[in-house]
Amino acid sequence: MSVSAAIQEPVVPATQTVRSMTGFARVSGRISDHLGFTLSLKSVNHRFLDLHLRLPSGMDSLEMQLRRLLKQQLVRGHVEITLAIDRTLRGETAYDEDLIAAYIRTFREVAAKHKLNGEPDLNAIFRLPGVFGLEGRAANGAERGSEEETQAIEAAVLREIGPLVDSLNAMRTQEGQLLARELLAGLDRLRTMVDEAAGLREDVQQWYFERISQRIAAMLDGGSFDRERILQEAALIAERSDVDEEVTRLRTHIDHFRAMLEGGGETGKKLDFLMQEMNREANTLLSKTSGVAGNGPRITELGLGMKSEVEKLREQVQNLE
């Protein structure tokens, strides 16, 4: 978001802890020479905390523990947790001779049956599941995914999940700092428009005063004088013409917004509600100055600018935790 050269870039206080809901973190580790894992966290904005876990089958216990830990450290956001298991042999390469022989035999039987020419491609065979290491059956015939292996993976993941969430939150905090600067810059622009509209308030009131004076004069010229009617109309026009209440509320909302943003914490939902209130005040200001002569068109322009700025701010607030 661009900022006028006349306005200095807002400085977010060092104690500010507002966080964005956008972040990513990943960690890889090895449990043994033939077993490793990669655990990743990715988060984007969401109204609530929405956890999506993608774990290998048979890890229901780990899923429940991860959900509990993540709910303790995260407040809002659509969070995807992905665990990928790496089963590879390091050092001496082992392969399943019986499985390779079966692949070759099957290839030749099918080729002969359909009268096709060609020989098996060894490179293609080596890429087939189960040929090397623990991808399918290990050289000693052990089954993949044993109970001991599952427990080892769970223990390793649970050791890493805490630091990984810290890394995710560090990125979300960094994104939050950048977002806070943009929000503060937007508040400065909004406050400038509100202050200018306040300065034009007297001109609008003068226009309405002249208008009601003309109406009163017309009533007197007509020979009729209804005191109660004149007072009612004067009160109604005065109420419709004065934007002081809207200007005051907008200033209060801006100050409240700034205080909550600088205070940090879980502010996203509160700030979103505050933006709705600001939009309502801008709409009311526009309705009061519609069709007013003099500086009326300028106030209308300012009111439209306020609504546009409020909408931009609200879109950015959607990313705050």
N, C-alpha and C positions, 0 to 999 in steps of 0.2 A: 504494500500500500504506500503510495507516494505521500510525502509530507512537504508542505510549503517550506521554502528556504527560510522564511521569517520565523518559523516555529522550530525550536530546538527539539531534538529527538528526546522523548520522555525517558527518564532514567527509572528503571524498576528497582525498588529498594532491595538491598542484599538479603533481607530477611524474608522476602517474598517467596512463597513455596507453591504458587499456583502451577498446576500441571496440565499439559495437553493430554488427550486420550490417544494420540498417535505415537507409536514407538515400535521398536523391534530389537530383539536380543537373541543370541544363539551361543550355545556352548557345545563342544565335542569332547568326548573322553573315551578312554579305553579301560575295559575291565580286565582283559587278558590279551594275549597275543592274537587270539582269534575272535575276540568279541569287543565291539565298541558301540558307541551310540552318539547321536546328535539330537539335542533338545533345543527347540526354538519357540519363542514367544512373539506374537505379532498382535498389535492392538490398533483399533480405529474407533471413531466416535460412536456412541450408542447411548440411548436414554438411561439404560440401566447397566448392570454388570452381566454380560452375556458370554459365558465360557463355552468354547467348543474344543474338545480334546480329541486328538487323532493319535491313538495309541495302538500298538500291535495287539492282536487278540490275546485273551488270557491275562490281562493286566487290570482287572476290575478293581482290585484293592489299591493299586497305584493311582487309578483315576480318582477314587474317592478321596485319597489323601491329598492329591494335587488340588482338587476342587476346594477342599477345606483350607489349605494353605493360601491359595490364590484369593479366596474371599476375604482372608484376614489382611491382605496387603494391597488389594486393588478395590476401588470404589465403583467406577463406571468404565464402560468401554466394551466393545466387541473384541474378545481376546481369543486368539487361536493358539492352541498348544499342540505342537507336533513332536512326536518321538519317533526317530528312525533308528533301527538297529542295523549295525554293520557286522556281518559274520564273514570274516576272511581269515585265511591262514597266512601267517607271516613266517618267513624263513623258508624251509623246504616245502615245495609245492606238492600237495597230495591230490590225486584224482581217482575217480571211481572207474576202474577198468571194466567191470561188469556192465556198468551203465553205458559206457562208450560203446562197448561191443554190441549191446542191445540196440542202441541208436543206429549203428552201421548195418546191423542185420535187418532191422526194420526198413531202412532206406532201400536196401537192395531187393527185399521182398516186394515192396510196393513198386519199385522201378520195373522188376521183371513181370509183375502182374499186369501192369499197364503198358508194357513194351516200350519203356522209356530208356534213353541212353543217359549216362552220367554216373559219376562217382561221388561218394559223400565228401563234403567240404569240411576238412578238419577244423578250420577256423570257426565255421558255423557251429560245429559240434561243441567246441570249447565254450561257446556262449550259452549253451543250453543249461537249464536249471539242474543243479545237483552234480554237475561234472566235477567241479572243484570244491574242496574243503567242506565247509559246513552249510553250504547253500541248500543242500538237500540232505543227503546222508553223508556223514563224515567217513573217512577212510576206515575207521574201526567199527562202522555200522551204528554209531550212537545216534539217537534221535535228536533233532533240533528242538530248541525251546524247552529244555528240561526244567524241572522245578527249581533246582539250584541256580540255573542260569537266570531264570525269571527273578528270583529273589536278589541276585547280585545286581541285576539291572535296576530293580526298584530301589535298592539301597543307594546306588550311585546317583540315580536321578534325584532322589530326595536330598542328597547332599548338595546337589548343584542348583536345585530350584530356588533356594533363598538368594544366593548371589546373582542368579539369572534375573529374578524379579527386580533386584536392586539395580541391575544394569538397565532393565526396561524402564524403570521409574526415573533413572538418571537421564535417559534420552527424553522421556516424557516431560521432565522438568525443564530440560534445555529447550524443547519445543515450546513449552509453556512460557518461558521467559521471552522468546521471540514474539509469541502471540500477544503477551501482555503489553509489549512495547507498541505493537500495532493498535491494540485496543486503546491505550492511553493517547496515542496520536489521534485516533478517531474521536475520542472524547474532547480533545482540545479543539478540533475542527467544529464539533457540535456546539461546544460552549461559545465559540466565536459567533456562530450564527444566532444562537439564542440571545447573546448580548446585543447584537445589532438589531434584532427584532424588538428588544426592550427599548432601545434608543429611539425607535420609530413609533413607539406606542402613543406618545403625546400627539403626534401628527394625526394618527387615526382617530383619537378622541376628539380632536378639533374638528375634523371632517364630520363626525357624527353630531357634534354640538351644532354646527352650522345647519346640518340637515334637520334636526329637531326644531331649531329656531324658525326655519322656513315653514315647517308644518304648523307650528303654533301661530305664526303670522297669518297663514292661510285660514286657520280656524277663526281668528279674530276678525279678519276681513269679511268673512262670511256672515258675521253677525251672531254667531253662536259661540258660547264659551262654556265648555264642560270641564270644570276644574279636575274632577276625578279621572276623566278620560285622559287629559293632558299629563297628569302625574303618572298614570299607569304606562302610557306610551314612553314618557321620558325615562322611567325606571327600566322598561324593557330594552330600549335602545342602549342605555348606559351599560346594562349587563351584557348585551351582545357585542358591544364595541371594545370592552376592556380585556386585553390579553394578559394583564398582569398576573392573574392566577396561573395561567398556563406557563408563563415564563418562570415564575417562582417555583412551580413544581418541577419543571425541566431542570432548573439549576440544582434543586435538591436531589433529584434522581442522579444527575451527573456526579455530584459530590459523593452520594452513597455508593454509586458504581465504583468510583475511584478508590474509596475506602475499602470496599470488599475485595477489590482486585489486589490492592497493595497488602491487604491482610493475609491473602493467600488461603490455602485450604480448599475444601470442596465447595466451590463457588458457582459452578457451571449452571445448575438449575436456578439458583437465586438470581443470577445475572440475566438469565433468559427471561425470567418473569419481569425483571426491571425494564428490560428492553420493550416488552409489551406495553408497559405503562408509559414509557417515553413515546412510543408510537401513537398511543391514544391522545396524549397531550398535543403532539404535533398536528394530529387530525383536527382537534378542537380549535387550535390556533388558526388553521386554514379556514375552517368554517366561519369563524368570526370576522375574518378579514376579506372574505370573498366579495368582490364587486366594489371594494372601497377605493375611492379616488385618492389622488396625492401619492403617498408612499405605499398605498395598498398593494400594487403589483410587486413591489420589492419585498414586502412581507410575505406575499404568496410565494415568491421565488425562494425566500429563506425557509418557509415552511416545507416546501417540496424538498429542498436540500437537507433539511433535518430528517425527513422521512427516509430519504435515500441513505443518509449516514447511519441512521438507526438500523436499517435493514442490513447494511454491511457489517455493523457491529454484531448484530444478532447472528449472522451466519458464522462469524468467527467464534462467538461465545459457544456455539454448538460443539466446538472441539475441546472445550475446557472440561476437566473432570469435576 
